[in-house]
Amino acid sequence: MGTFIGHVVPGAGFLFIGLWHLFNTITNYAHSPWDFQARPWFPAKFGRGKFKYAELVAIIAGSCLSILAELFIGPERHQPLADDWSIPPEHLHNFEHSSISLFFLIYASVALYAEILKFTVPPGALHVIAAIAFSQELLLFHLHSADHMGAEGHYHWLLQLIVVVTLSATLLEVVFPQGFLLATVRSASLVFQGAWFVHMGFMLWIPLFVPKGCQMVRTEGHYVVNCATQEATMRAKALANLQFNWYLAGIVLFTIVVYAKMTTHRAEAPVTYQALEAKAMVDHDIELGSNDKHGDCAGHRRWTEESQGSMDMDDMNPINLER
């Protein structure tokens, strides 16, 4: 993962999975908001069911590819161990990155196994397994053996903030399975995590995008961004903060636009807020209208009875007995 490809490829995976979750979450809510249930994964509906498990298969394939790349494809000797079967310092980060992929592999494999073999999984169990994977990602990035410093360390620290949001939302979905906002935040944070991974790949491994006053230096077998002065370091961190905020603003706006577009065509009218005072006035008007109707009916009934009575009195005229 400590390369341009090592950041862009996993980032693209997080980005596509996040977009997939975001669109499906909003779609499910738009179709049936009252019985919405947060899902840890979404079956694909295209291909007449042939690609139902496309998401899980993609996670499994991506995790396996990541493990192979970290432990066997990336190292110069195509294996990460020293001659005495110990782990050399320059390959510790390979094991850390592959361990993150291992937990996502476990999550997707359990979900696929339970779905294919109709294995009963307790409610929220898959969310818990996914949360464990995110917690390991957070732990290994926070205690990274590479000991990211300076501008590079700041980019990774901002990444940890995104993982904290994803982890928290995933855990809260176990307690609140009908929480649409939680599911949306989790999906949007996955999009953010993927986009930030890709962004770090460009900012930290493409010389053209390295902040001014900093340069790429090769240390311990891989390249790192090293700033010449403290001022250049502070400027690079400030730029990272601005970029982080711009990405956040863009993803929030994108989520709002997607929600607005997908809920516009809902067959069921959306629930609108009505103030208590306005509701009381409406109820009062309805009650008055009802009373007026009853009053009209009662008046009509009295008029009918009086008319009938007068007609009866007219019919009771004295009988003329004279012939």
Secondary structure by P-SEA (a helix, b strand, c coil): cccccccaaaaaaaaaaaaaaaaaaaaaaaacccbbbbbcbbbbccccccccaaaaaaaaaaaaaaaaaaccccccccccccccccccccaaaaaaaaaaaaaaaaaaaaaaaaaaaccccccaaaaaaaaaaaaaaaaaaaacccccccaaaaaaaaaaaaaaaaaaaaaaaaaccccaaaaaaaaaaaaaaaaaaaaaaaaccccccccccbbbbbcccbbbbbbccaaaaaaaaaaaaaaaaaaaaaaaaaaaaaaaaaacccccccbbbbcaaaaaaaaaaaaaaaaaaaaaaaaaaaaaaaaaaaaaaaaaccccccc
